[in-house]
Amino acid sequence: MADLKHNEGLLVEEYGYEAIEDGFHDHHHGDKYQSGFITHYIFSQDHKMIAKQFLITGMFWGIIGGLMSLVFRMQLGFPDSDMSWLQPILRGWISIDNGVGTLDPQFYYALVTMHGTILVFFVLTAGLSGTFSNLLIPLQLGARDMASPLLNMMSYWFFFLSGAIMFASLFLSTGPFSGGWTAYPPLSALPQASSGSAGGMTLWLLSLVFFVVSVLLGGINYITTVLNLRTKGMSLWRMPLTIWAFFVTAILGLLSFPVLVSGFLLVMCDRGLGTSFFLDQIYIGGQALEQVGGSPILYQHLFWFLGHPEVYIIILPAMGLVSEVLSVNARKPIFGYHAMVLSILAIGFLSFIVWAHHMFMAGVNPFISNIFVIFTLIIAVPSAVKVFNWISTLYKGNIRFNSGMLFAIGFVSLFISGGLTGIFLGNSAIDIPMHDTYFVVAHFHIVMGVAAFFGMFAGVYHWFPKMYGRFMNDTLGKLHFWGTLIGAYAVFWPMHYMGMAGVPRRYYSFATFDFSNQFDLTNQFITIAAIITFGFQILFVVNFFYSIFYGKKQKQKNPYGATTLEWTTPIDAGHGNWPGGIPTVHRWAYDYGKNDGTMDREFIPQTEPVSPEEKEYDDKHLH
Amino acid sequence: MMAKQLKYQNTRSKVHPHKFMLWVVMSSLCMMFAAFSSFYLVRQASGNWHHFHLPQMFYISTAIIVLSTITLHIAYRAFKKGNITLYKILLPITLILGIAFIISQYLGWLALNDMGIYLTGNASGATIIVISALHAAHVLGGIVALILANIHAFALPNKVTKFRILRLELTLTYWHFVDALWLYLLCFFLVMQ
């Protein structure tokens, strides 16, 4: 009986809503989330701490994935140079012949594969949407915490487990998986296909299955919190664009990741149980395999049904963060709020019916390709709406050029540059000669790699005070911005030209072909630019950790003069976010620079009731 | 006064968050089985596909799981009405039926084996085995929930509370879901033959 009561008490504590009546903080049966070091910093159920865990783990993986790219860029830029100095780290993957160390080609492929997997899943999915969905959804909606803090904690720890398994695979004697981040069969389905296809692939699959569990646990929470735990007055159309973006992202993940799992499951059966879902007539060492009748194209369908929404899972949170940062720092309402929301929804919907544009060269019927071309090109419309609105938000704004704002503006630049090449590649007629060239590499790195990173940096610089009660150093932040912006363009711009000349991606060396070895100097330039750009990221990491402990202290609750609810909490908010009752909402999230004849205000928080005069004026002039 | 006003303002709808979460999970699972169904369709259409009749055992297992979902539903309604005796009779029966379903599925796979349909070899058999095994894995999750429900029924005092009704309802919803999923899969297999 006592046990039961305790359970019901927990419910109240978890949701917070009934707790308002009793007073959430009147229960002094100890704040179980913050009682000790382990429950506060490690197995925390507080969404703010989980957000930091996601962010720092994401940064760890970002550094690993970035360093990997430097190693294979070294190979591409300076193929004849002596790499023996890397031997202490890479060990057997550097073979030394006549005193000249060369990178093992097998390991080159493993590096490329791991770079893709780590950046796409661990950094830009978990590190980006994991961090900011956790931090901002409850804070901006006026909720005490997520719908289920326990599942939220498990979401992080499944991510951690997934990362630990992937990390372990780096140390296998046969190396990590090396068949590309898309893990197409037969390289993924036959353990004997390459050295990375053996143990490396087994761990890769295991790691990603746990990763999907993590994404789903997180996504379930995000969706439920957004739909069920908004504070009074926070109607859907008053939510900040960040929340809309996280919400749609979670729905995309929830509908697309299970499809990926079904593909993985079938690959596992092919690997372990001898089924032939994806394998057909394969000869290994002159011996025909027994598995016949399968089709690797089917795997591609299952993979890209996730794979395409995945790029929006990466970019939508960045778009949301950028919209918010732009509006706050331009001191203007976001231009076309409703159009912004509708274009997020449109992008989310369209992302499910364009997957085969990744497969124009995989034997898909050209007439079916046409349908995918049309839907792909239609995505340009909501994307262009968003770009137009961001630029219009900036127009005549009273812009503060702080680090977060610079990165947000940089995001818009990169999104345009990368998005335009997407229109090229979305046409199957252009994609056929361009496919698997450096043009594609340049396109997706700019539009979903670097742009998403810019959104993430904008978010980190902007909400750092919310996480740690201190500011990051703005001078270092600006240096980081200019270094990264110029560096990223220096790395990826030349790749467009290489791609147009037909230089294929994923090649270990170009020395043997005339059409590609003319790019030796270009490759050297890209490699040097990549190393320098990576150096600027170190600046960010140093700034980040230094600022946690020694950054400028946040003295005001609302340092940016923002309207949203996260700035109504105390600077060092405990679990439950608000010490008293939760705030209620009376207006939309973008009342900046309101000057309408009845008032002249720089910004009006969402918590402030609409005065009768203001309502009268708005009714007359706006509706 | 303020506190009283705020009482339910933080929940946006009458659906309990846990219930809502379960619906979200089930929609996610639907996507997974939709992916398998489309795999089946496309793979079959591309040829090299053997046709065979489903073993008798699969129909028996269908009857078992349909029966179990009915017993659980009655148990839930009995609990809501305070009819603890009926609830305590039907809940263990549901659990036994659930385990019987798993056993009958296993016997079904053995029957396929006897018909010469293995995991290796033609993909038609393997597809059915893998899809039904994945379904069975989800039924196992439901059995864990049923075991917990049984423990609650016999270890906790005979008291009907909102919280316990909710907990049982979550179990019931999920069990209905795996039942409906199996009916869908069976119909799908039959239509595709």
Interface residues (C-beta under 8 A of the other chain):
Chain A: M1 D3 L4 N7 E8 L11 Y15 G16 Y17 E18 I20 E21 G23 G142 A143 A147 S148 L151 L216 G219 I220 N221 I223 T224 L227 N228 L229 R230 T231 K232 L254 L255 S256 F257 P258 V259 V261 S262 G263 L265 L266 C269 L273 G274 T275 S276 F277 E290 Q291 V292 G293 G294 S295 L298 H301 L302 F305 G581 I582 T584
Chain B: M2 A3 K4 L6 K7 Y8 Q9 N10 T11 R12 S13 V15 P17 H18 F20 M21 V24 V25 S27 S28 L29 M31 M32 F33 A34 A35 F36 S38 F39 V42 R43 S46 G47 N48 W49 L119 T120 G121 N122 A123 A126 T127 V130 L134 L156 P157 K159 T161 F163 R164
